[in-house]
Amino acid sequence: MTRWTLPPGDIPSAWFNVAPHLPSPLQPPLHPATRDPLGPDDLAPLFPAAVIEQEMTQAPWIDVPGEVLDVLRLWRPTPLVRATGLEQALGTRARIYFKDESGSPAGSHKPNTAVAQAFYNAREGIRRLTTETGAGQWGAALAFACAQFDLKCMVYMVRASFEQKPYRRILMETWGGSVVPSPVDQPDHPGSLGTAISDAVRDAAGRDDTHYALGSVLNHVLLHQTLIGLEARQQLSLAGETLPDVVIAPCGGGSNLGGLSLPFVPDAGVRLVAVEPLSCPTLTQGRFDYDFGDTAGYTPLLPMYTLGHDFVPPSIHAGGLRYHGDSPLISALVRDGRMEAVAYPQGKVFEAAVQFARIEGRVAAPEAAHAIRAVIDEALAAEETGDEKVILFNYCGHGLLDLSAYDAYLQGQLPDERG
Amino acid sequence: MTRWTLPPGDIPSAWFNVAPHLPSPLQPPLHPATRDPLGPDDLAPLFPAAVIEQEMTQAPWIDVPGEVLDVLRLWRPTPLVRATGLEQALGTRARIYFKDESGSPAGSHKPNTAVAQAFYNAREGIRRLTTETGAGQWGAALAFACAQFDLKCMVYMVRASFEQKPYRRILMETWGGSVVPSPVDQPDHPGSLGTAISDAVRDAAGRDDTHYALGSVLNHVLLHQTLIGLEARQQLSLAGETLPDVVIAPCGGGSNLGGLSLPFVPDAGVRLVAVEPLSCPTLTQGRFDYDFGDTAGYTPLLPMYTLGHDFVPPSIHAGGLRYHGDSPLISALVRDGRMEAVAYPQGKVFEAAVQFARIEGRVAAPEAAHAIRAVIDEALAAEETGDEKVILFNYCGHGLLDLSAYDAYLQGQLPDERG
């Protein structure tokens, strides 16, 4: 194991915009009622002007405000780690690196965009943000960020998680956030990300002092996450590597995958791989189409791979990555052949997570464990062909608040879904 | 906020032994039956020879084996962080630094000694280690360390925690450890650290392939933790400071306090402060005497501050730091006036923890929160006298597996103990 750190002054000073580098231009989002292409004014009730601009710009680089950097320095730059223990255990000549995003206050990559969004909203005089959360990774990140900029934070949490997973609720409340179960008007409904987005958007649209913040999917969210890939590039160079052969990351809405991989889109020789759960196989089994981001149809229609906006993953599924749709940027890269996608059943994912924990010490979030599964298989496959591959993956969060899923796996209660 | 990191190659290569620097020589431990001073042979059934040597040596420096450094590099050197947000919120001219030990796989400083102990035992051909754990911080650290050296790990966990706090049990099992509730022979007893030590020592004494590992109190444990203070010294110098004016750390058995503060014992101008909970006030209200380390009286008699080996802290107490005794090294420093001790009620401790979380983002372990409370009060007191103090404290672990205590505090169910 070796780590490459960078001093706090070395956070990249600009985000990387992949828009000018796409194989084909992104299709615009459409108004949910008229189905006309969306303009900036349509988004103004929900988002600050700077974020709307970032959502649509073709500018290649966007400066990171100093106030955002000041907060990111609480944990960034994050380390790049070489998983030499895993390499030895696999008997592979592949060199396996991961970007460790688990050291943020919220324990995942999510605060990278939460901080930026909270800053832009506070600067525009907004006093309160609403959002949705599933297991709580994103809600916790936003609650943390809101505390940094003196904003109130209202989190609509999928009811099943709210009732079964109190720890991330407490975390959000410790940072001063308010958390309510969703859907708010159907107390018997277990909820889904789609219902929680509907609740959060409706709340924000109805109050002048309130905006809405989304933790994945949209272009500006992936933009804010590109610090991950930009830092990784710099650190790989410190480690003596030129470019990775393969970049691997888990994919739910696409933000951690985009964050690590988008800065490598212009490097034609670098393979980009999205890993998703077989129980929510958006990229591998969904269709590419315009669809709503939420269940109730309040959001714009986005051009993306989707399983249908009324899709609910089977309750047996323990991890995150449960979203019915996917980032339009990621969807376009997959459709145009610039990015690959694979899906794994959760039993195989947790098998890899436990192997990684015993070798490398770190207990991965279920999301990150999807990447670890794919990395192990990629390394073993490279060994068969004799390739000396450089593999880079996103360790997007720790699993310390997901231990009940590990318990279920260790007790044999987490069977593989059908393939 | 600013952080000072060191490259993985800069872990100190030797541990600092405080024994030659004590104001008066340490009294020897006594045999529990004969009350004669203990010799190395008395400890051989429980500990490897290298550890017994370290327990008794006067050598000023002890080399850290390369195999131990290799594992420590998974997360060490740990960052030194300046809490500028807290300084501003307090309006103090004090400069507040903390050593962040929360980034280890187990989330605390405990693996620093767990790794060393697992290594020495494995090198001697031991195949299995037993230990006790309360809330699970130490048991998790040892389970992680055993996985690194292919040792079996058997953890006797205080029954009340085993039943009420499943997360750290799952963490230990994820690393391959076995966990059973203690006391093993009294299924209705809620258990204590004292009963769990009795169970673990009895198990180890009865099997040739098995040794026992203790997570605090003993000299070799504090020795292994001195990397914390040695790194902090180096990093303070990078930050432009000469020496801290005050070093503050929480104290249960004394290992994180010793780890940070012992390397500063020879610096006469540096104040050293132990912070303990008012509900388990060993240093502030205990007596200095020989006492057993466990409830059943299997362990040697140690010269230390103690509340009596049958002491059980009130069940209302939410945090760690529940041990009836204290490290003989720490006890001697307090008795001889080289170290101060203060005690706080838990309501005041969690008030400081929530303030710290909202300002600095980090959710502290209840143990670390004791230090934060004392740091805030120290900074405010310095402000009244106009001193520009440099305060260094040990952020010895995160509280992500202690969120139920935060919940109790936020719900108003964590009243102060009587003063």
Boltz contact constraints between the chains, C-beta under 6 A:
constraints:
  - contact:
      token1: [A, 1]
      token2: [B, 73]
      max_distance: 6.0
  - contact:
      token1: [A, 1]
      token2: [B, 74]
      max_distance: 6.0
  - contact:
      token1: [A, 3]
      token2: [B, 8]
      max_distance: 6.0
  - contact:
      token1: [A, 5]
      token2: [B, 5]
      max_distance: 6.0
  - contact:
      token1: [A, 8]
      token2: [B, 3]
      max_distance: 6.0
  - contact:
      token1: [A, 73]
      token2: [B, 1]
      max_distance: 6.0
  - contact:
      token1: [A, 74]
      token2: [B, 1]
      max_distance: 6.0
  - contact:
      token1: [A, 74]
      token2: [B, 361]
      max_distance: 6.0
  - contact:
      token1: [A, 105]
      token2: [B, 361]
      max_distance: 6.0
  - contact:
      token1: [A, 105]
      token2: [B, 362]
      max_distance: 6.0
  - contact:
      token1: [A, 144]
      token2: [B, 361]
      max_distance: 6.0
  - contact:
      token1: [A, 147]
      token2: [B, 358]
      max_distance: 6.0
  - contact:
      token1: [A, 167]
      token2: [B, 403]
      max_distance: 6.0
  - contact:
      token1: [A, 170]
      token2: [B, 403]
      max_distance: 6.0
  - contact:
      token1: [A, 170]
      token2: [B, 406]
      max_distance: 6.0
  - contact:
      token1: [A, 170]
      token2: [B, 407]
      max_distance: 6.0
  - contact:
      token1: [A, 173]
      token2: [B, 410]
      max_distance: 6.0
  - contact:
      token1: [A, 174]
      token2: [B, 357]
      max_distance: 6.0
  - contact:
      token1: [A, 174]
      token2: [B, 363]
      max_distance: 6.0
  - contact:
      token1: [A, 174]
      token2: [B, 406]
      max_distance: 6.0
  - contact:
      token1: [A, 175]
      token2: [B, 358]
      max_distance: 6.0
  - contact:
      token1: [A, 176]
      token2: [B, 358]
      max_distance: 6.0
  - contact:
      token1: [A, 357]
      token2: [B, 174]
      max_distance: 6.0
  - contact:
      token1: [A, 358]
      token2: [B, 147]
      max_distance: 6.0
  - contact:
      token1: [A, 358]
      token2: [B, 175]
      max_distance: 6.0
  - contact:
      token1: [A, 358]
      token2: [B, 176]
      max_distance: 6.0
  - contact:
      token1: [A, 361]
      token2: [B, 74]
      max_distance: 6.0
  - contact:
      token1: [A, 361]
      token2: [B, 105]
      max_distance: 6.0
  - contact:
      token1: [A, 361]
      token2: [B, 144]
      max_distance: 6.0
  - contact:
      token1: [A, 362]
      token2: [B, 105]
      max_distance: 6.0
  - contact:
      token1: [A, 363]
      token2: [B, 174]
      max_distance: 6.0
  - contact:
      token1: [A, 400]
      token2: [B, 400]
      max_distance: 6.0
  - contact:
      token1: [A, 403]
      token2: [B, 167]
      max_distance: 6.0
  - contact:
      token1: [A, 403]
      token2: [B, 170]
      max_distance: 6.0
  - contact:
      token1: [A, 406]
      token2: [B, 170]
      max_distance: 6.0
  - contact:
      token1: [A, 406]
      token2: [B, 174]
      max_distance: 6.0
  - contact:
      token1: [A, 407]
      token2: [B, 170]
      max_distance: 6.0
  - contact:
      token1: [A, 410]
      token2: [B, 173]
      max_distance: 6.0
